[in-house]
């Protein structure tokens, strides 16, 4: 029974220690590596369960035998094997050897051994212990380690390991460069600190991997990175792996592995090629449609309808009338619809000086304009001041030229859900404007009842509004 102290507490009973022999036996049998030991005379003194699994000999059959001769090694090889194993007893450190051992069923197995000497209490050599494993298992382990080292040092794609909280725990050099940080500075930081847009998709994929396992195919994720030079939009082709501990009986999730390659340039090139093919097809369809129109102005608006698909939300056609511009055709200002001639047109447009359409006339070229970043009220005011439909935030004005004359301007407008016009968009719009200008010119000739389609006087017409 335990004794009570003066403070009222009770001393806990001290458990009896586990006997040394039982503890040693349990440790040896629980090892993942096969282990045997020899005394100074070469007699087997210890033999664990893994050694029994590999060679088939039980501890009762192995312990007490004088070396491996005749049962675990061929007699012809026994002397050399025994000499090499016991040689380590008189030297420092460990030695590594490979031997062909015999299984109990007569088969042979190539093993890699690590042996070291054992000294007694008096410091004198007392024997040798030898840990061994099948060579193919050892090579598999070394390959796995080598692969891991290569992935985290020299791989040409990004490798990131995240824990169950989706925080990076290991980042290779390629991934660190792609994410815009150092291999150590990125560790433990939430992915949302590195990625401003697209982080929800990435975290969703990682959570799915932790719950369900790796997806059957790589996924392409578009993300926007926060960098010192501003935001960068990238496309990463990503593969995912669930990591589980190999030491547990039940799979214990350690996190997820994320491997990715930057395919932004290839994706942008593919998108551009698709866009060029689509626009070429639209121009072809517009030409075929315009050829079937009896009214040249209908041919012009038909060309604009084909051009708007996937390109812009609105199109406006303003024609030169003396010193001003008048609206000749346009799409509905309040909803998507076809481009139609303006009923009762001819009213001059009150464009303020510096208006993009007037700039296009002055330059005889294309002019791009945008409302810029800001509140919706500012964008609304920007469109209203320029006499454009509400919601327009990006504009592209292209001059209409035919037979050496400036006929007017066609304006393409985009709302906020589209990107601003780029140079490639201007090139496409100019191709459309050439077709529209030809139809508008023919419409004016037909309207005026002139049979001669040459420019009056052979010179240029009015060039501005």
Secondary structure in CASP SS format (residue, H / E / C, confidence):
PFRMAT SS
TARGET T0000
AUTHOR 0000-0000-0000
METHOD secondary structure of the structure
MODEL  1
X C 1.00
X C 1.00
X C 1.00
X E 1.00
X C 1.00
X C 1.00
X C 1.00
X C 1.00
X C 1.00
X E 1.00
X C 1.00
X C 1.00
X C 1.00
X C 1.00
X C 1.00
X C 1.00
X C 1.00
X C 1.00
X C 1.00
X H 1.00
X H 1.00
X H 1.00
X H 1.00
X H 1.00
X H 1.00
X H 1.00
X H 1.00
X H 1.00
X H 1.00
X C 1.00
X C 1.00
X C 1.00
X C 1.00
X E 1.00
X E 1.00
X E 1.00
X E 1.00
X E 1.00
X E 1.00
X C 1.00
X C 1.00
X C 1.00
X E 1.00
X E 1.00
X E 1.00
X E 1.00
X E 1.00
X C 1.00
X H 1.00
X H 1.00
X H 1.00
X H 1.00
X H 1.00
X H 1.00
X H 1.00
X C 1.00
X C 1.00
X C 1.00
X H 1.00
X H 1.00
X H 1.00
X H 1.00
X C 1.00
X C 1.00
X C 1.00
X E 1.00
X C 1.00
X C 1.00
X E 1.00
X C 1.00
X C 1.00
X C 1.00
X E 1.00
X C 1.00
X H 1.00
X H 1.00
X H 1.00
X H 1.00
X H 1.00
X H 1.00
X H 1.00
X H 1.00
X H 1.00
X H 1.00
X H 1.00
X H 1.00
X H 1.00
X H 1.00
X H 1.00
X H 1.00
X C 1.00
X C 1.00
X C 1.00
X E 1.00
X E 1.00
X E 1.00
X E 1.00
X E 1.00
X E 1.00
X E 1.00
X E 1.00
X E 1.00
X C 1.00
X C 1.00
X C 1.00
X C 1.00
X C 1.00
X E 1.00
X E 1.00
X E 1.00
X E 1.00
X E 1.00
X E 1.00
X E 1.00
X E 1.00
X E 1.00
X E 1.00
X E 1.00
X E 1.00
X C 1.00
X C 1.00
X C 1.00
X C 1.00
X C 1.00
X E 1.00
X E 1.00
X E 1.00
X E 1.00
X E 1.00
X E 1.00
X E 1.00
X E 1.00
X E 1.00
X E 1.00
X H 1.00
X H 1.00
X H 1.00
X H 1.00
X H 1.00
X H 1.00
X H 1.00
X H 1.00
X H 1.00
X H 1.00
X H 1.00
X H 1.00
X H 1.00
X H 1.00
X H 1.00
X H 1.00
X H 1.00
X H 1.00
X H 1.00
X C 1.00
X C 1.00
X C 1.00
X C 1.00
X E 1.00
X E 1.00
X E 1.00
X E 1.00
X E 1.00
X C 1.00
X C 1.00
X C 1.00
X C 1.00
X E 1.00
X E 1.00
X E 1.00
X E 1.00
X E 1.00
X C 1.00
X H 1.00
X H 1.00
X H 1.00
X H 1.00
X H 1.00
X H 1.00
X H 1.00
X C 1.00
X C 1.00
X C 1.00
X C 1.00
X C 1.00
X C 1.00
X C 1.00
X C 1.00
X C 1.00
X C 1.00
X E 1.00
X H 1.00
X H 1.00
X H 1.00
X C 1.00
X E 1.00
X E 1.00
X E 1.00
X C 1.00
X H 1.00
X H 1.00
X H 1.00
X H 1.00
X H 1.00
X H 1.00
X H 1.00
X H 1.00
X H 1.00
X H 1.00
X H 1.00
X H 1.00
X H 1.00
X H 1.00
X C 1.00
X C 1.00
X C 1.00
X C 1.00
X C 1.00
X C 1.00
X E 1.00
X E 1.00
X E 1.00
X E 1.00
X E 1.00
X E 1.00
X E 1.00
X E 1.00
X E 1.00
X C 1.00
X C 1.00
X E 1.00
X E 1.00
X E 1.00
X E 1.00
X E 1.00
X E 1.00
X E 1.00
X E 1.00
X E 1.00
X E 1.00
X E 1.00
X E 1.00
X E 1.00
X E 1.00
X E 1.00
X C 1.00
X C 1.00
X C 1.00
X C 1.00
X C 1.00
X C 1.00
X C 1.00
X C 1.00
X E 1.00
X E 1.00
X E 1.00
X E 1.00
X E 1.00
X E 1.00
X E 1.00
X E 1.00
X E 1.00
X E 1.00
X C 1.00
X H 1.00
X H 1.00
X H 1.00
X H 1.00
X H 1.00
X H 1.00
X H 1.00
X H 1.00
X H 1.00
X H 1.00
X H 1.00
X H 1.00
X H 1.00
X H 1.00
X H 1.00
X H 1.00
X H 1.00
X H 1.00
X H 1.00
X H 1.00
X H 1.00
X H 1.00
X H 1.00
X H 1.00
X H 1.00
X H 1.00
X H 1.00
X H 1.00
X C 1.00
X C 1.00
X C 1.00
X C 1.00
X H 1.00
X H 1.00
X H 1.00
X H 1.00
X H 1.00
X H 1.00
X H 1.00
X H 1.00
X H 1.00
X H 1.00
X H 1.00
X H 1.00
X H 1.00
X C 1.00
X C 1.00
X C 1.00
X C 1.00
X C 1.00
X E 1.00
X E 1.00
X E 1.00
X E 1.00
X E 1.00
X E 1.00
X E 1.00
X E 1.00
X C 1.00
X C 1.00
X E 1.00
X E 1.00
X E 1.00
X E 1.00
X E 1.00
X E 1.00
X E 1.00
X C 1.00
X C 1.00
X C 1.00
X C 1.00
X C 1.00
X C 1.00
X C 1.00
X C 1.00
X C 1.00
X E 1.00
X E 1.00
X C 1.00
X C 1.00
X C 1.00
X C 1.00
X C 1.00
X C 1.00
X E 1.00
X C 1.00
X C 1.00
X C 1.00
X C 1.00
X C 1.00
X C 1.00
X C 1.00
X H 1.00
X H 1.00
X H 1.00
X H 1.00
X H 1.00
X H 1.00
X H 1.00
X H 1.00
X C 1.00
X C 1.00
X E 1.00
X E 1.00
X E 1.00
X E 1.00
X E 1.00
X C 1.00
X C 1.00
X C 1.00
X C 1.00
X C 1.00
X H 1.00
X H 1.00
X H 1.00
X H 1.00
X H 1.00
X H 1.00
X H 1.00
X H 1.00
X H 1.00
X H 1.00
X C 1.00
X C 1.00
X C 1.00
X C 1.00
X C 1.00
X C 1.00
X E 1.00
X E 1.00
X E 1.00
X E 1.00
X E 1.00
X E 1.00
X E 1.00
X E 1.00
X E 1.00
X E 1.00
X E 1.00
X C 1.00
X C 1.00
X E 1.00
X E 1.00
X E 1.00
X E 1.00
X E 1.00
X E 1.00
X E 1.00
X E 1.00
X E 1.00
X E 1.00
X E 1.00
X C 1.00
X C 1.00
X C 1.00
X C 1.00
X C 1.00
X C 1.00
X C 1.00
X H 1.00
X H 1.00
X H 1.00
X H 1.00
X H 1.00
X H 1.00
X H 1.00
X H 1.00
X H 1.00
X H 1.00
X H 1.00
X H 1.00
X H 1.00
X H 1.00
X H 1.00
X H 1.00
X H 1.00
X H 1.00
X H 1.00
X H 1.00
X H 1.00
X H 1.00
X H 1.00
X H 1.00
X H 1.00
X H 1.00
X C 1.00
X C 1.00
X C 1.00
X C 1.00
X C 1.00
X C 1.00
X C 1.00
X H 1.00
X H 1.00
X H 1.00
X C 1.00
X C 1.00
X C 1.00
X C 1.00
X C 1.00
X C 1.00
X C 1.00
END
